[in-house]
Amino acid sequence: MQKEVTVANLDEFKRRVIEACKNKSAANGLRALRWELKRLDHNENGLVDPVEFKFGLRAFGIEIAEDESALLLKYFDPLRQGKLSVNELLHMIREGSLNDRRLAIVE
């Protein structure tokens, strides 16, 4: 029997990741997170093990609970291999996170 994941709000996770990235490096925090996650991708297929992902986030001061980890795996495991897609996770984190100056340039 598979446990149903009850966490449904990725916004809180996204907020914590963005805040931690800003604290790590205001200018390059998300880029630093991307490099950290890419470093965990040992066979360079764009997928990381959830446990390694958890420790990678911990390096940024982000703790995630087991139910959050299960939620991420549920939504960001496109091939159902038990691995998280780095690109899809980063896209979710970046989505809607343009600052005012960048948003004005885009518009």
Biotite code that builds the C-alpha atoms (Angstrom):
import biotite.structure as struc

atoms = struc.array([
    struc.Atom([0.000, 0.000, 0.000], chain_id="A", res_id=1, res_name="MET", atom_name="CA", element="C"),
    struc.Atom([1.374, 3.390, -0.990], chain_id="A", res_id=2, res_name="GLN", atom_name="CA", element="C"),
    struc.Atom([1.203, 6.286, 1.453], chain_id="A", res_id=3, res_name="LYS", atom_name="CA", element="C"),
    struc.Atom([-0.776, 9.241, 0.139], chain_id="A", res_id=4, res_name="GLU", atom_name="CA", element="C"),
    struc.Atom([1.124, 12.515, 0.270], chain_id="A", res_id=5, res_name="VAL", atom_name="CA", element="C"),
    struc.Atom([-0.832, 15.215, 2.077], chain_id="A", res_id=6, res_name="THR", atom_name="CA", element="C"),
    struc.Atom([1.445, 18.207, 1.402], chain_id="A", res_id=7, res_name="VAL", atom_name="CA", element="C"),
    struc.Atom([-0.025, 20.062, -1.550], chain_id="A", res_id=8, res_name="ALA", atom_name="CA", element="C"),
    struc.Atom([1.671, 23.425, -1.385], chain_id="A", res_id=9, res_name="ASN", atom_name="CA", element="C"),
    struc.Atom([4.861, 23.749, -3.396], chain_id="A", res_id=10, res_name="LEU", atom_name="CA", element="C"),
    struc.Atom([4.810, 27.521, -2.860], chain_id="A", res_id=11, res_name="ASP", atom_name="CA", element="C"),
    struc.Atom([6.150, 27.190, 0.687], chain_id="A", res_id=12, res_name="GLU", atom_name="CA", element="C"),
    struc.Atom([8.991, 24.951, -0.484], chain_id="A", res_id=13, res_name="PHE", atom_name="CA", element="C"),
    struc.Atom([9.730, 27.338, -3.362], chain_id="A", res_id=14, res_name="LYS", atom_name="CA", element="C"),
    struc.Atom([9.757, 30.334, -0.996], chain_id="A", res_id=15, res_name="ARG", atom_name="CA", element="C"),
    struc.Atom([12.218, 28.623, 1.348], chain_id="A", res_id=16, res_name="ARG", atom_name="CA", element="C"),
    struc.Atom([14.535, 27.673, -1.529], chain_id="A", res_id=17, res_name="VAL", atom_name="CA", element="C"),
    struc.Atom([14.510, 31.204, -2.966], chain_id="A", res_id=18, res_name="ILE", atom_name="CA", element="C"),
    struc.Atom([15.151, 32.727, 0.467], chain_id="A", res_id=19, res_name="GLU", atom_name="CA", element="C"),
    struc.Atom([18.039, 30.339, 1.123], chain_id="A", res_id=20, res_name="ALA", atom_name="CA", element="C"),
    struc.Atom([19.534, 31.103, -2.297], chain_id="A", res_id=21, res_name="CYS", atom_name="CA", element="C"),
    struc.Atom([19.347, 34.834, -1.583], chain_id="A", res_id=22, res_name="LYS", atom_name="CA", element="C"),
    struc.Atom([21.071, 34.283, 1.751], chain_id="A", res_id=23, res_name="ASN", atom_name="CA", element="C"),
    struc.Atom([23.773, 32.166, 0.127], chain_id="A", res_id=24, res_name="LYS", atom_name="CA", element="C"),
    struc.Atom([24.485, 34.725, -2.603], chain_id="A", res_id=25, res_name="SER", atom_name="CA", element="C"),
    struc.Atom([22.098, 37.530, -3.485], chain_id="A", res_id=26, res_name="ALA", atom_name="CA", element="C"),
    struc.Atom([23.348, 37.723, -7.070], chain_id="A", res_id=27, res_name="ALA", atom_name="CA", element="C"),
    struc.Atom([24.040, 34.062, -7.851], chain_id="A", res_id=28, res_name="ASN", atom_name="CA", element="C"),
    struc.Atom([22.155, 31.980, -5.305], chain_id="A", res_id=29, res_name="GLY", atom_name="CA", element="C"),
    struc.Atom([19.911, 30.091, -7.710], chain_id="A", res_id=30, res_name="LEU", atom_name="CA", element="C"),
    struc.Atom([22.830, 29.535, -10.056], chain_id="A", res_id=31, res_name="ARG", atom_name="CA", element="C"),
    struc.Atom([24.825, 28.136, -7.118], chain_id="A", res_id=32, res_name="ALA", atom_name="CA", element="C"),
    struc.Atom([21.933, 25.798, -6.282], chain_id="A", res_id=33, res_name="LEU", atom_name="CA", element="C"),
    struc.Atom([21.805, 24.677, -9.905], chain_id="A", res_id=34, res_name="ARG", atom_name="CA", element="C"),
    struc.Atom([25.519, 23.844, -9.835], chain_id="A", res_id=35, res_name="TRP", atom_name="CA", element="C"),
    struc.Atom([25.103, 21.989, -6.538], chain_id="A", res_id=36, res_name="GLU", atom_name="CA", element="C"),
    struc.Atom([22.283, 19.889, -7.989], chain_id="A", res_id=37, res_name="LEU", atom_name="CA", element="C"),
    struc.Atom([24.214, 19.269, -11.212], chain_id="A", res_id=38, res_name="LYS", atom_name="CA", element="C"),
    struc.Atom([27.153, 18.118, -9.100], chain_id="A", res_id=39, res_name="ARG", atom_name="CA", element="C"),
    struc.Atom([24.877, 15.510, -7.503], chain_id="A", res_id=40, res_name="LEU", atom_name="CA", element="C"),
    struc.Atom([23.890, 14.234, -10.954], chain_id="A", res_id=41, res_name="ASP", atom_name="CA", element="C"),
    struc.Atom([26.726, 11.703, -11.212], chain_id="A", res_id=42, res_name="HIS", atom_name="CA", element="C"),
    struc.Atom([25.751, 10.186, -14.563], chain_id="A", res_id=43, res_name="ASN", atom_name="CA", element="C"),
    struc.Atom([24.701, 13.559, -16.039], chain_id="A", res_id=44, res_name="GLU", atom_name="CA", element="C"),
    struc.Atom([21.225, 12.472, -17.063], chain_id="A", res_id=45, res_name="ASN", atom_name="CA", element="C"),
    struc.Atom([19.436, 15.379, -15.358], chain_id="A", res_id=46, res_name="GLY", atom_name="CA", element="C"),
    struc.Atom([18.114, 13.220, -12.511], chain_id="A", res_id=47, res_name="LEU", atom_name="CA", element="C"),
    struc.Atom([19.163, 13.094, -8.846], chain_id="A", res_id=48, res_name="VAL", atom_name="CA", element="C"),
    struc.Atom([18.409, 10.712, -6.030], chain_id="A", res_id=49, res_name="ASP", atom_name="CA", element="C"),
    struc.Atom([15.932, 12.224, -3.504], chain_id="A", res_id=50, res_name="PRO", atom_name="CA", element="C"),
    struc.Atom([18.270, 11.497, -0.586], chain_id="A", res_id=51, res_name="VAL", atom_name="CA", element="C"),
    struc.Atom([21.184, 13.234, -2.348], chain_id="A", res_id=52, res_name="GLU", atom_name="CA", element="C"),
    struc.Atom([18.834, 16.096, -3.212], chain_id="A", res_id=53, res_name="PHE", atom_name="CA", element="C"),
    struc.Atom([17.930, 16.434, 0.454], chain_id="A", res_id=54, res_name="LYS", atom_name="CA", element="C"),
    struc.Atom([21.611, 16.663, 1.437], chain_id="A", res_id=55, res_name="PHE", atom_name="CA", element="C"),
    struc.Atom([22.281, 19.097, -1.420], chain_id="A", res_id=56, res_name="GLY", atom_name="CA", element="C"),
    struc.Atom([19.551, 21.375, -0.094], chain_id="A", res_id=57, res_name="LEU", atom_name="CA", element="C"),
    struc.Atom([20.939, 21.011, 3.406], chain_id="A", res_id=58, res_name="ARG", atom_name="CA", element="C"),
    struc.Atom([24.194, 22.567, 2.122], chain_id="A", res_id=59, res_name="ALA", atom_name="CA", element="C"),
    struc.Atom([22.081, 25.663, 1.411], chain_id="A", res_id=60, res_name="PHE", atom_name="CA", element="C"),
    struc.Atom([20.475, 25.610, 4.841], chain_id="A", res_id=61, res_name="GLY", atom_name="CA", element="C"),
    struc.Atom([17.214, 24.109, 3.598], chain_id="A", res_id=62, res_name="ILE", atom_name="CA", element="C"),
    struc.Atom([15.696, 21.220, 5.510], chain_id="A", res_id=63, res_name="GLU", atom_name="CA", element="C"),
    struc.Atom([12.889, 19.245, 3.920], chain_id="A", res_id=64, res_name="ILE", atom_name="CA", element="C"),
    struc.Atom([10.582, 16.788, 5.605], chain_id="A", res_id=65, res_name="ALA", atom_name="CA", element="C"),
    struc.Atom([9.894, 13.277, 4.341], chain_id="A", res_id=66, res_name="GLU", atom_name="CA", element="C"),
    struc.Atom([6.437, 14.264, 3.100], chain_id="A", res_id=67, res_name="ASP", atom_name="CA", element="C"),
    struc.Atom([7.925, 17.186, 1.152], chain_id="A", res_id=68, res_name="GLU", atom_name="CA", element="C"),
    struc.Atom([10.476, 14.847, -0.369], chain_id="A", res_id=69, res_name="SER", atom_name="CA", element="C"),
    struc.Atom([7.686, 12.454, -1.357], chain_id="A", res_id=70, res_name="ALA", atom_name="CA", element="C"),
    struc.Atom([5.704, 15.333, -2.871], chain_id="A", res_id=71, res_name="LEU", atom_name="CA", element="C"),
    struc.Atom([8.694, 16.443, -4.931], chain_id="A", res_id=72, res_name="LEU", atom_name="CA", element="C"),
    struc.Atom([9.228, 12.895, -6.135], chain_id="A", res_id=73, res_name="LEU", atom_name="CA", element="C"),
    struc.Atom([5.545, 12.634, -7.030], chain_id="A", res_id=74, res_name="LYS", atom_name="CA", element="C"),
    struc.Atom([5.639, 15.748, -9.233], chain_id="A", res_id=75, res_name="TYR", atom_name="CA", element="C"),
    struc.Atom([9.222, 15.825, -10.493], chain_id="A", res_id=76, res_name="PHE", atom_name="CA", element="C"),
    struc.Atom([9.941, 12.189, -11.337], chain_id="A", res_id=77, res_name="ASP", atom_name="CA", element="C"),
    struc.Atom([8.901, 12.181, -14.999], chain_id="A", res_id=78, res_name="PRO", atom_name="CA", element="C"),
    struc.Atom([10.153, 8.670, -15.777], chain_id="A", res_id=79, res_name="LEU", atom_name="CA", element="C"),
    struc.Atom([8.943, 7.139, -12.473], chain_id="A", res_id=80, res_name="ARG", atom_name="CA", element="C"),
    struc.Atom([12.471, 5.915, -11.674], chain_id="A", res_id=81, res_name="GLN", atom_name="CA", element="C"),
    struc.Atom([12.627, 7.255, -8.137], chain_id="A", res_id=82, res_name="GLY", atom_name="CA", element="C"),
    struc.Atom([14.801, 10.188, -9.282], chain_id="A", res_id=83, res_name="LYS", atom_name="CA", element="C"),
    struc.Atom([14.068, 13.931, -9.327], chain_id="A", res_id=84, res_name="LEU", atom_name="CA", element="C"),
    struc.Atom([14.408, 15.949, -12.522], chain_id="A", res_id=85, res_name="SER", atom_name="CA", element="C"),
    struc.Atom([16.840, 18.797, -11.810], chain_id="A", res_id=86, res_name="VAL", atom_name="CA", element="C"),
    struc.Atom([15.629, 20.904, -14.727], chain_id="A", res_id=87, res_name="ASN", atom_name="CA", element="C"),
    struc.Atom([11.955, 20.599, -13.849], chain_id="A", res_id=88, res_name="GLU", atom_name="CA", element="C"),
    struc.Atom([12.641, 21.481, -10.211], chain_id="A", res_id=89, res_name="LEU", atom_name="CA", element="C"),
    struc.Atom([14.661, 24.542, -11.170], chain_id="A", res_id=90, res_name="LEU", atom_name="CA", element="C"),
    struc.Atom([11.984, 25.614, -13.650], chain_id="A", res_id=91, res_name="HIS", atom_name="CA", element="C"),
    struc.Atom([9.345, 25.420, -10.890], chain_id="A", res_id=92, res_name="MET", atom_name="CA", element="C"),
    struc.Atom([11.537, 27.492, -8.564], chain_id="A", res_id=93, res_name="ILE", atom_name="CA", element="C"),
    struc.Atom([12.269, 30.139, -11.208], chain_id="A", res_id=94, res_name="ARG", atom_name="CA", element="C"),
    struc.Atom([8.674, 30.379, -12.415], chain_id="A", res_id=95, res_name="GLU", atom_name="CA", element="C"),
    struc.Atom([7.219, 33.757, -11.515], chain_id="A", res_id=96, res_name="GLY", atom_name="CA", element="C"),
    struc.Atom([10.300, 34.852, -9.597], chain_id="A", res_id=97, res_name="SER", atom_name="CA", element="C"),
    struc.Atom([11.466, 37.718, -11.795], chain_id="A", res_id=98, res_name="LEU", atom_name="CA", element="C"),
    struc.Atom([12.351, 40.855, -9.891], chain_id="A", res_id=99, res_name="ASN", atom_name="CA", element="C"),
    struc.Atom([10.756, 44.152, -11.000], chain_id="A", res_id=100, res_name="ASP", atom_name="CA", element="C"),
    struc.Atom([13.699, 45.204, -13.164], chain_id="A", res_id=101, res_name="ARG", atom_name="CA", element="C"),
    struc.Atom([13.823, 41.923, -15.085], chain_id="A", res_id=102, res_name="ARG", atom_name="CA", element="C"),
    struc.Atom([10.047, 41.861, -15.438], chain_id="A", res_id=103, res_name="LEU", atom_name="CA", element="C"),
    struc.Atom([10.160, 45.368, -16.984], chain_id="A", res_id=104, res_name="ALA", atom_name="CA", element="C"),
    struc.Atom([12.788, 44.195, -19.491], chain_id="A", res_id=105, res_name="ILE", atom_name="CA", element="C"),
    struc.Atom([10.643, 41.206, -20.467], chain_id="A", res_id=106, res_name="VAL", atom_name="CA", element="C"),
    struc.Atom([7.546, 43.348, -20.858], chain_id="A", res_id=107, res_name="GLU", atom_name="CA", element="C"),
])
